[in-house]
Amino acid sequence: HGPTALGELPERTRHLVGKDEPAFVEGIELAQGLLRDAARSASGASDDELLHVDLADRVRALGERLGVARTAKLVEVVEELGRRRRFHSNRTYVGEVFLAAVAGGPLPGPRSDI
């Protein structure tokens, strides 16, 4: 959140989307797992119920910050990205839009270009 997070967006995007298609798929799958854990945590799941138990503190904080409804919507967004990934020629743009949504920006709609 805030100016520092905005300044980190390019680096975080590069990390998420990777250098090639397999890295992009891996980043999407990781984002799905982390967001599902955040949704579980926000719904009251214990740390032991999380896939990423080693990141429980961070996942819990994300779930608390985003809330159950927004986290669930973000899971849908990242799942749609995974389904439509073949049609995205600009992985960086997709990553930036997704990370901005996680940071509190607008959620991509069903007719968006991502």
C-alpha positions in Angstrom: 0.0 0.0 0.0 1.1 3.6 -0.6 3.9 5.2 -2.6 6.5 2.6 -1.6 4.3 -0.2 -2.9 3.6 1.7 -6.1 7.4 2.1 -6.6 7.8 -1.6 -6.2 5.2 -2.5 -8.8 7.5 -3.0 -11.7 9.8 -5.4 -9.8 6.9 -7.3 -8.3 5.3 -7.6 -11.7 8.5 -9.0 -13.2 8.6 -11.5 -10.4 5.0 -12.5 -10.9 5.0 -12.8 -14.7 8.5 -14.2 -15.1 10.6 -14.3 -18.3 8.5 -16.8 -20.3 5.1 -18.6 -20.5 6.0 -21.4 -18.1 7.1 -18.8 -15.5 3.9 -16.8 -16.1 1.8 -20.0 -15.4 3.8 -20.7 -12.3 3.2 -17.1 -11.1 -0.5 -17.4 -11.7 -0.7 -20.7 -9.9 1.2 -19.3 -6.9 -1.1 -16.3 -6.8 -4.1 -18.6 -6.9 -2.8 -20.6 -3.9 -1.9 -17.6 -1.9 -5.2 -15.9 -2.5 -7.2 -19.1 -1.7 -5.2 -19.2 1.6 -6.0 -15.6 2.3 -9.7 -16.3 1.7 -9.6 -19.3 4.0 -7.8 -17.3 6.6 -10.2 -14.4 6.4 -13.0 -16.9 6.7 -11.6 -18.1 10.0 -9.5 -21.1 9.0 -6.6 -22.0 11.2 -3.0 -21.7 10.0 -2.8 -25.5 9.8 -5.5 -25.5 7.2 -3.5 -23.3 4.8 -1.6 -24.7 1.8 1.2 -22.2 2.5 1.6 -22.7 6.2 5.1 -21.2 6.1 3.6 -17.9 5.0 0.6 -18.0 7.4 1.3 -14.6 9.0 1.5 -12.8 5.7 -1.4 -14.7 4.2 -3.5 -13.9 7.3 -2.6 -10.2 7.0 -3.6 -10.2 3.3 -6.9 -11.9 4.0 -7.7 -9.5 6.8 -6.8 -6.5 4.7 -8.7 -7.6 1.6 -11.7 -9.3 3.3 -13.4 -12.4 2.3 -15.5 -10.9 -0.6 -12.6 -9.1 -2.3 -10.2 -12.0 -1.8 -12.8 -14.4 -3.4 -13.2 -12.1 -6.4 -9.4 -11.9 -6.8 -9.3 -15.7 -6.9 -11.8 -15.6 -9.7 -9.8 -13.0 -11.5 -6.6 -15.0 -11.3 -8.4 -18.1 -12.4 -9.7 -16.3 -15.4 -6.2 -15.1 -16.2 -5.0 -18.7 -16.1 -7.8 -19.7 -18.5 -7.2 -16.8 -20.9 -3.4 -16.7 -20.7 -2.9 -17.8 -24.3 -4.6 -14.6 -25.5 -2.4 -12.2 -23.5 0.5 -10.9 -25.5 1.5 -8.4 -22.8 2.2 -10.4 -19.6 3.6 -7.3 -17.9 0.3 -5.4 -18.4 -1.7 -8.3 -17.0 0.5 -8.6 -14.0 0.3 -4.9 -13.2 -3.5 -4.9 -13.5 -3.7 -7.9 -11.2 -1.3 -6.6 -8.6 -3.0 -3.2 -8.6 -6.3 -5.0 -7.9 -4.7 -6.8 -5.0 -3.4 -3.5 -3.7 -6.9 -2.1 -3.7 -7.3 -0.8 -7.2 -10.3 -1.6 -9.4 -11.1 -5.3 -10.1 -10.9 -6.3 -13.8 -14.4 -6.9 -15.1 -15.6 -9.9 -17.2 -15.2 -7.9 -20.4 -11.8 -6.4 -19.5 -8.9 -6.9 -21.8 -7.0 -9.0 -19.3 
